Amino acid sequence: MDRPARLRLSLARARVAALAAILAVVGAACDSGGPSAEAGAAATRTAATADATTSTTAAATEAELRCGGVAVGLLAPFSATDEDRALATELERGVHLAVADFQRAHPGCLVEVVPVDTGPGSAGASAAGKAVRHEGRVLAVIGPSRADDTGAMAPLAEAGVPVVSASATDADMGGRWDTFHRVVRPEGGEGAALARYVQEDLAARTVAVLDDGADASADVTAELTAELEGGGVRLVPVDPITPEMPDLGGTVADLRADPADVVVYVGAPALGGRLVKQLHDGGVTARVVGLGLFDPAFLDHAGGAAQDVLVVSDAAPVTQLASAADFVTAYRLAHFPASPGPFAAEAYDAAGVLLDAVAAGAVTRAQVEEHLDAVSYQGITGTIRFGEDGEGSAGLYLARVDGGAFVSAGRLR
């Protein structure tokens, strides 16, 4: 289908001035230790009830008439356990920053965030979904937030409510509901993604594969080795390593005797750091690619040998993304903790892609869904597109170590 004409938003560049109207409200709520839902709701009401700026053009007037009085839902476990409640807080903060930026760009187009609590466990999800289903002014929902919240999807999908998840990574969610989308990568497939990168981008013909012996690491390397062998790559045999081994000399000797183009390591960062240092000190010149190394412990143990190591991660810390620099500044100025927590940036982008539909003139759930099906949206975490199964275009993050720091190097497919 032809992509609808859209008024493109600059949501990827949060403006500090946009937050002036909500800083005091959010800051006071956060400093007082009150629930995140209360702080977020107050901030949203402040932004959403601000006086609309009088339009000076016919186009602006039309935009005001077409998108006034709409709402997006935020489906999250606000009253759940500490860990899940922390997730809800980060999602809420990211969404509110996106709305604040949108309100600055479109002061006559009022959008409200409606927090919907799914509670602890999975019992409240279905009721939450049903509540949103009958709330006609809610054009779309940001959620589900976790596996326990998937019970909300049936009533939402039946009512044609578009949803964009910022944090649910369960692999079996994609393709189950026509209105489901997500901006995060589903779990699984890391081994296959690593294999493609090593073969296609690094053009490796000989590869040594190592892990730390943990079951999760072994699952990834099993998939990786199968994909590499299927692609005609020769696997270099090496001694296995474990965190309890101080001396990795056997592995170093193997790679000196039978050099590999690339060494792939999957596992704990401290062991990965020691491996990289001992390979470097032993004269092994293979390029090193690691999964699980996006951690200061890796840099501490590897020292200067970490230079140019390629690190792969499900989600890079947002502070390492140049595209998110303004978002990080806005987050800190809003009296939140020093740096955004997990999935705050993804929530910002999930809200952003929905607000992009509103800016394009979507006034019904069906129009929002049509927009999502065709969208190519530049968010702070990358370009967002959705396939027929609702899965986004997010891949694994890739970084390169440079001067003792992780520098973003794009994403793996």
HUQUIBEL-V850911 format. One record per pair of residues at least 4 apart in sequence whose C-alpha atoms are under 6 Angstrom apart, sorted by sequence separation. I is the first residue (numbers start at 1). GAP is how many residues later the second one is. If there is no record, write none. Layout:
# HUQUIBEL-V850911
I_GAP + I_GAP
This chain:
# HUQUIBEL-V850911
19_4 + 23_4 + 24_4 + 27_4 + 37_4 + 44_4 + 45_4 + 64_4 + 80_4 + 81_4 + 102_4 + 103_4 + 153_4 + 157_4 + 196_4 + 197_4 + 198_4 + 199_4 + 218_4 + 221_4 + 229_4 + 255_4 + 278_4 + 280_4 + 298_4 + 299_4 + 302_4 + 332_4 + 348_4 + 358_4 + 371_4 + 378_4 + 379_4 + 386_4 + 387_4 + 401_4 + 29_5 + 55_5 + 80_5 + 119_5 + 144_5 + 156_5 + 199_5 + 228_5 + 279_5 + 293_5 + 357_5 + 362_5 + 378_5 + 386_5 + 401_5 + 55_6 + 118_6 + 198_6 + 211_6 + 332_6 + 362_6 + 377_6 + 386_6 + 400_6 + 78_7 + 118_7 + 377_7 + 385_7 + 399_7 + 400_7 + 77_8 + 376_8 + 385_8 + 399_8 + 376_9 + 384_9 + 399_9 + 29_10 + 78_10 + 118_10 + 375_10 + 399_10 + 77_11 + 357_11 + 398_11 + 76_12 + 239_12 + 398_12 + 26_13 + 238_13 + 398_13 + 357_14 + 397_14 + 171_15 + 396_15 + 170_16 + 171_16 + 238_16 + 395_16 + 396_16 + 26_17 + 162_17 + 163_17 + 164_17 + 165_17 + 166_17 + 169_17 + 170_17 + 395_17 + 25_18 + 163_18 + 164_18 + 166_18 + 169_18 + 395_18 + 22_21 + 140_21 + 142_21 + 143_21 + 144_21 + 288_21 + 289_21 + 290_21 + 291_21 + 140_22 + 141_22 + 142_22 + 143_22 + 145_22 + 146_22 + 157_22 + 289_22 + 129_23 + 133_23 + 140_23 + 142_23 + 145_23 + 125_24 + 262_24 + 264_24 + 266_24 + 268_24 + 269_24 + 126_25 + 130_25 + 261_25 + 262_25 + 263_25 + 264_25 + 265_25 + 266_25 + 267_25 + 273_25 + 277_25 + 122_26 + 125_26 + 126_26 + 129_26 + 133_26 + 260_26 + 262_26 + 264_26 + 276_26 + 121_27 + 122_27 + 125_27 + 129_27 + 206_27 + 208_27 + 252_27 + 270_27 + 274_27 + 205_28 + 206_28 + 207_28 + 208_28 + 243_28 + 269_28 + 270_28 + 273_28 + 274_28 + 277_28 + 191_29 + 195_29 + 206_29 + 207_29 + 269_29 + 273_29 + 212_30 + 349_30 + 191_32 + 192_32 + 191_33 + 195_33 + 78_39 + 80_39 + 71_40 + 73_40 + 74_40 + 77_40 + 79_40 + 80_40 + 68_41 + 69_41 + 70_41 + 71_41 + 72_41 + 73_41 + 74_41 + 75_41 + 76_41 + 77_41 + 67_42 + 68_42 + 71_42 + 73_42 + 74_42 + 76_42 + 77_42 + 64_44 + 64_45 + 217_49 + 217_50 + 36_53 + 207_53 + 53_54 + 206_54 + 207_54 + 209_54 + 211_54 + 52_55 + 53_55 + 206_55 + 207_55 + 208_55 + 209_55 + 210_55 + 211_55 + 212_55 + 52_56 + 207_56 + 211_56 + 324_56 + 204_57 + 323_57 + 48_62 + 48_63 + 48_64 + 71_66 + 72_66 + 70_67 + 71_67 + 72_67 + 74_67 + 72_68 + 73_68 + 74_68 + 75_68 + 72_69 + 75_69 + 76_69 + 316_81 + 18_82 + 314_82 + 315_82 + 18_83 + 313_83 + 313_84 + 312_85 + 18_86 + 312_86 + 311_87 + 311_88 + 310_89 + 310_90 + 309_91 + 308_92 + 309_92 + 308_93 + 307_94 + 308_94 + 307_95 + 166_180 + 166_181 + 166_184 + 164_186 + 161_204 + 162_207 + 181_209 + 182_209 + 183_209 + 185_209 + 180_210 + 181_210 + 182_210 + 184_210 + 185_210 + 175_214 + 174_215 + 174_217 + 139_226 + 94_250 + 98_250 + 94_251 + 95_252 + 91_253 + 94_253 + 95_253 + 90_254 + 94_254 + 91_256 + 95_256 + 27_308 + 23_311 + 14_312 + 13_313 + 14_313 + 16_314 + 7_352 + 7_353 + 6_354 + 12_367 + 12_368 + 3_371
